[in-house]
């Protein structure tokens, strides 16, 4: 086990987390990611002094943002507005 992982487990235990459960969750995270990415996430958590496996999970697999609710105008007739096409040459006189 690398030193950053051992430090993470020790600090998590000091914060009151079950070390066996934390180690199991770290193992699950490691199985889903490469060792390099896993250790990078551990170092990032250590730098921020966050010793929760939930943080690592969110860091490596952020939640997909939900699409915002569709927006509709209060007056539905606004959706049927049309315009008359003009040639771009009509605008040359304005310059």
Secondary structure by P-SEA (a helix, b strand, c coil): ccaaaaaaaaaaaaacccaaaaaaaaaaaaaaccaaaaaaaaaaaaaaccccaaaaaaaacccccccccbbbbcccccccbbbbbbbcccccccc
